[in-house]
Structures are given as C-alpha cells and as structure tokens.
C-alpha cells in the first residue's frame, strides 16, 4: 500500500518575536544529509538548528541503495540497525545482454562485517528514522516550513533570512551547512558556479507494488527483449515495492512518457504481467557536476548541493553521508577550540577527491549505457558481444560501479609490512571483536588501536588494545606480529606503524587535528 | 617494457593474408565491429597499460 505521508508540525520560531542568540550551526535542508549532519554534530556535542521549507519526508522514488559505509555512518547515528531491519539486504548484481546473463558481481564476498554490502530502503523511510532521532535529541532544533531566502556572510558568522508562514526572521550562526540538494538555494544565493556535464539521455523510473518472488539482487539489462535496444534496471525494496528504471533515449517527450497509459504497458513487458499497482513515476536526466570547493568561509556545502552524479553506482546519497562523516568531527573540533580552521580545508580536500572519484565512475558508467555515436557505440557494443563469448570482457560491462569509500591520498606514517587493506586513508575495515564489532568499539572519537605490544602513553587519544581474533588479525596484522593504528573519528586510518614511540604518535595526532 | 616497433610477427605475409581472410565477406559495419572486438581481445592479451597507451598514441598519430 502507498506510503503514508504525515506532515510534521510547524512551530512559530522564537526569532519572530525576539532576536535569537547566535547559534553554533544552522543546517539548511532536512533531507537525509541535513538530518544526518545534525545528528552527527550532536554526537560530538554540537547543537544545531535544521531548517526545511517542507514538512513531509521525501516524496516519490529517490535514493534507494545505501552502501555498507553509509550503514556504518548511520549506525553511529543510531538508525543503522533500523535500516537493515526494514530494508532489503543485497550484495549480488547480475547483468544481462539480450536474453543471457553476461556478468555478475558480489559486493561483499567475505564475512566478518557488521553491516551488509547494500540495503535498499526508500529515502522516505530513512528520513522518517532520522527525523525521529532528531526530534528526540536535545541538541537538534528541527524547524519545518522554515525557508532560507537569503544568506549573508560576516567575518565571524553567517546570517540567514528565513521565511515562515508567520513571516520572516533572522538566524545567526557561526557556520551554515547547505544540505539543500541538487538545486541548492544557498548555492544560488552565493552565486557559485556548478560546473560539469549534462548527459543527453532520459530514464523513466517507476515504483510498483507487486507480490513477486524476485531474489534480492540488482538486475540490469542491456537490450532486453522487453525493452529492445535500451537498458533496464530492477531493484527490490521493502513493502513489495520494486523500482524499475527504463532507458528512453534523448528524443522522447518526458511529459508524454510519464503518463500511466504509456508507463503501464512498459512495466507489463518487464514483469510479464499486469498484476501490480503503479506507485510513482518520473522521468529524469543525469548530470555530473561539482562545486570547485565545498568550504566557502563559514558556508559549507554537503551532499548534492556540492556535487551531483548520475545514479548508476549509487554514488549520490552515499557520497553525501560520507561528506557528513568527514565534516562532523572536524567542525565540532573547530567550534570547540580543539582544532584550527585548517581542519575544514582537509574536509574540502578529501571530499573533493571523493566527489571526483564518484564523478569519474558515474560518468564512465553513463557513457557505457549511453554511448556516443561512432567509437562510443562501436566499442560498447563490442564489449557486449565479447561478454557473450569470452571471460575477460564480462567485467568490462559497465552498468554502474557501485559506491565504495575512496582511499584518501594521505601523506602519513605507514609500514609496508602491514596489510594494504588497512593503510592510511582507508576506512578501517570492520571485524568481529568480542561479542560485537570493531566498528562499534571504535565509536566516533580518535583512537589508538594497539596490537601485540604495550600501548605508548599518549595524551588526548583513547587507547584500544583488543585481543585480535582471526579476522581482525588478518585485516590489521597480516604477517606482522604487532601494529599500532591511529584511527580518526570518522574511522579512517590516519597513520600506522609496526611499533612506535609516544612522540611520533603525538605528532600524528596533531596532524589529524590540523588537517594535514 | 616499451611498445615493440620492429617486426615481431613470423611469416608476416601469412599473417596479413589471414587478417584479410578473417574479414572476408563482411560488410563495412561488420568489419568495423570485428575490428573493435579484435582491438579489445589483443589489448587484453597485452595487458600492460603503458604499452597500450603507447600503441594508442602511435595509432592516433597523423590524425586530427
């Protein structure tokens, strides 16, 4: 049955009657990224005001595929387990050309991680869970039907003019985080260029409700019988909802294609019958764009306001949550006087790097799906034909390279004796620990994980001396007998050694806070 | 290793005939399609990215 949208209450903001004192942070946009940002800051003790021009969760069929990394971030915000519980877990993708399967992938072939490779969950559910958490947090002031209409920067704060049903008022904050999506109003207010590429392609997307027995796998087709010459994608979601994406081509009329009379016969061809209810339809085009930089003095862009990608590979919402993860601890440290503002430059550098990797991958997938005339189509079709004949061509079939955390190019102490999968710049791999998980034990602070030796005495960092089980030993020691890992609050490995003295650790700790 | 630029095919005339024979009877479109597959097959066999880049540059040289 269709999702029930319940509006959240609008409350007259205090600022309409008397000036509010300056806030630490104002977050513009209460989508999954804005809400996650508020909860992340709250985890670090920083209060925020979140404003959204709307009062309901995301309408329609939008982000669905939440990556393992996102689930780990969401877990620290207290909603990860709920997402796994409600969502549809998957890790296998199958790609078909015409009538045969040409390629399959398994996104998490190994055990020993708390979170699965991917969970499909409608964006409206994720927002609902995040809003529930936010409403219960004393550090989050969530304001619906509060629309930011102007933004002005001063040397030591930002002023936002906010419009409500009762009139306009002002909010002041030390920092303003723009989580207002692909068509960011704040980005427009600052007059920033959002450069990149528009792809000349259109896709129809539909959410249908249907009783069926499809396995929990991502299925992608090139030129199937049921949609000749074009691509199709199928994802299973909770509540018997299936998401279908159908490539239409550029020379189609989106308005005409959206009409149920056009959509329903197409879907009937995909699923082979008419026993379904159409829940949502829209037609979209893709773009890959990003801001040149995400930090503009005291206005910081996070999520789609900073970067957009075509959806093949699930690099949109997942990148936004990684932005949140990268920013929260740093901004908290800056606001609390534990780090200089240069820490924010490190956020910018790392997430621009991440955005570029996402844009590169999404662009390549889009070019494979929608090849240009000439060489593009020649080679794309050659790959598809070869995939039917010979093994090497199968992994070349690019229907989307699914989101995984990038390895940040950190200049940091490292030791080649230790396993490459846990090198500086990687997200610290999860592993079973005691009756729980390493990801849980790390939490959200700076940690020195010490294996096989006494811990050096270093101030300002929590020490973890786990008894390594097989999996943790394999992932963090490899052939070595001992190791010391400095792990950041976003669970990224900052530095590592086989053995180290307290002074060297202290230097590495300082580098983390200074953003080097 | 750098791209091999000296002759490396034994009985090259024999190979040349084999190449043309393999295209025998194909239309222009089919010939291009076959060549594209052959490029990918041979590129995979070579595998060395530096060699492949050099080969691409050599093939591109002289075109606009």
HADDOCK unambig.tbl for C-alpha pairs under 7 A between the chains (distance, minus, plus):
assign (segid A and resid 378 and name CA) (segid B and resid 33 and name CA) 6.39 0.50 0.50
assign (segid A and resid 378 and name CA) (segid B and resid 36 and name CA) 6.72 0.50 0.50
assign (segid A and resid 379 and name CA) (segid B and resid 36 and name CA) 5.88 0.50 0.50
assign (segid A and resid 382 and name CA) (segid B and resid 33 and name CA) 6.46 0.50 0.50
assign (segid A and resid 382 and name CA) (segid B and resid 36 and name CA) 6.05 0.50 0.50
assign (segid A and resid 382 and name CA) (segid B and resid 37 and name CA) 5.20 0.50 0.50
assign (segid A and resid 386 and name CA) (segid B and resid 37 and name CA) 6.87 0.50 0.50
